[in-house]
Amino acid sequence: MHYLPNVLFAILLIAGFAFFIINFRKIVRNIKLGKPLDRSDQKGKRWKNMALVAFGQSKMIRRPFPAILHFIVYVGFILINVEFLEIIIDGLFGTHRIFSFLGGFYNFLIGSFELLAFLVLLAVIIFWTRRMIIRIPRFWNKEMTRWPKNDALNILYFEMVLMSLFLLMNAADANLQSLNANHYVKAGSYPISQYIAPLLSQDIGSLVILERTVWWLHVIGIFIFLNYLYYSKHLHILSAFPNTYFANLDTVGKLDNLEAVTNEVKMMMDPNADPFATPAEGEEMDIPDKFGASDVQDLNWVQLMNAYTCTECGRCTSVCPANQTGKELSPRAIMMKTRDRLEEVGKNIDKNGEFKDDGKQLLNDYITPEELWACTGCNACVIECPVQIDPLSIIIDLRRYLVMEQSAAPTELNMMMTNIENNGAPWQYNQLDRANWRDES
């Protein structure tokens, strides 16, 4: 019976991490459903980009007040969970504050963690106020239905509870240390919980029950939080780092060419090429299954990782000129719908062992042509995103499918392409009349 708590902790530890790994592998598998894309170039630039954008949160500073709050929560999340290593060792071996041998440095660490926990608690309360009382418009767009709204609030509540449990656990511990309770070594500094401690019982038995109860709740809460990430937009806590490393480093606005189309044009312009020739034996022709994308499997793996990394913060939509003028387009909704479809495809694979056609696709069933053609291609969403997600690339690939596979471009665009084909210019004027403006002057 003496070792029962250690055994239960070991079971909880294994189960918590195992469930997380199983779900994490599903995410990796789903991302790998995307088309291959080589982003192994410019490694130095990529490491620097990840350090500045993911670690340094350099793009958050565009909006200083939420940036400061987010930085507090971010730093608090990283540093406070360093203590989780001590909790794991104590839980497995029945020790208490195993790192207390660090002496003054340990006291500094615990004191710093307490101050951060208090600041995180304060920041989270402000975030909740901005969302629920001030009701900042970008948090209330129509794509923010019941689950996205609740998801954002759930994380705030998680943070509130975890930080409160951390401080309450330390307060009980501090009281037990002052009462010279057995097993509770004198270690740590408690600049915040020292004000909570006097409110607690001074009976050793009651304090031990309180400290152990809060300790277990804190541990269980951390594992629930860890495994909740799979279902939440807050997966970006982990995915922001690879997402910024593999981000597009080209000039903003530069579009990629479809290699198959380029090869086709080159062949058409080659007077010696035979358009009706068949490939020689053993030779492969670069003919894609389709031009552009109609479903998530047609997108590349970086675009799918973008979908999992989306924080649903709405900064992209708040600067989108199409959205601001009442158009159907919301860049945030593009990423949310891509992720929803990818999750649906993943569940299909889980059920059938492989993907079975479900009669659905990303285009039309999730994202409408009306949304796609509302986009001006201005790249405001790409520039604004704090983790370098690129909604425009998905919009462009879906548009390509509409134009090149379904000939479903808007009338105005079809007229422009016809004019270019016939007149060499977007306007409906004969090439012979192109210079008439000089005569009119």
QUIFEN-V364689 format. One record per backbone hydrogen bond with DSSP energy under -0.5 kcal/mol. CO is the residue of the C=O (numbers start at 1). NH is the residue of the N-H. If there is no record, write none. Layout:
# QUIFEN-V364689
co/nh
CO/NH
CO/NH
This chain:
# QUIFEN-V364689
co/nh
1/4
3/7
4/8
5/9
6/10
7/11
8/12
9/13
10/14
11/15
12/16
13/17
14/18
15/19
16/20
17/21
18/22
19/23
20/24
21/25
22/26
23/27
24/28
25/29
26/30
27/31
28/32
30/33
31/34
35/301
37/39
42/46
43/47
44/48
45/49
46/50
47/51
48/52
49/53
50/54
50/55
51/56
52/58
57/60
57/61
59/62
60/63
63/67
64/68
65/69
66/70
67/71
68/72
69/73
70/74
71/75
72/76
73/77
74/78
75/79
76/80
77/81
79/82
79/83
80/83
81/84
82/85
82/86
83/87
84/88
85/89
86/90
87/91
88/92
89/93
90/94
97/100
98/101
99/102
100/103
102/105
103/107
104/108
105/109
106/110
107/111
107/189
108/112
109/113
110/114
111/115
112/116
113/117
114/118
115/119
116/120
117/121
118/122
119/123
120/124
121/125
122/126
123/127
124/128
125/129
126/130
127/131
128/132
129/133
129/134
129/135
130/136
136/139
137/140
138/141
141/144
143/145
145/149
146/150
147/151
148/152
149/153
150/154
151/155
152/156
153/157
154/158
155/159
156/160
157/161
158/162
159/163
160/164
161/165
162/166
163/167
164/168
165/169
166/170
167/171
168/172
169/173
170/174
171/175
172/176
173/177
174/178
175/179
176/181
177/180
181/184
183/185
185/187
190/194
192/195
193/196
193/197
194/198
196/199
197/200
202/204
203/207
204/208
205/209
206/210
207/211
208/212
209/213
210/214
211/215
212/216
213/217
214/218
215/219
216/220
217/221
218/222
219/223
220/224
221/225
222/226
223/227
224/228
225/229
227/230
228/231
228/232
229/232
232/235
233/236
234/237
235/238
235/239
236/240
238/241
238/242
239/243
240/244
241/245
242/246
244/247
251/254
253/255
257/259
258/262
259/263
260/264
261/265
262/266
263/267
264/268
265/269
266/270
267/270
269/271
270/273
273/275
274/277
280/283
285/287
286/288
294/363
295/298
296/299
299/35
300/304
301/305
302/306
303/307
304/308
305/309
306/310
314/318
315/319
316/319
317/320
320/324
321/325
322/327
323/326
330/334
331/335
332/336
333/337
334/338
335/339
336/340
337/341
338/342
339/343
340/344
341/345
342/346
343/347
344/348
345/349
346/350
347/351
348/352
349/353
361/365
362/366
362/367
363/365
367/364
368/371
368/372
369/373
370/374
371/374
371/375
372/375
379/383
380/384
381/385
385/388
389/391
390/393
390/394
391/395
392/396
393/397
394/398
395/399
396/400
397/293
397/401
398/402
399/403
400/404
401/405
401/406
402/408
403/407
410/414
411/415
412/416
413/417
414/418
415/419
416/420
417/421
418/422
419/423
419/424
419/425
420/424
427/429
430/433
431/434
433/436
435/438
435/439
436/439
436/440
437/441
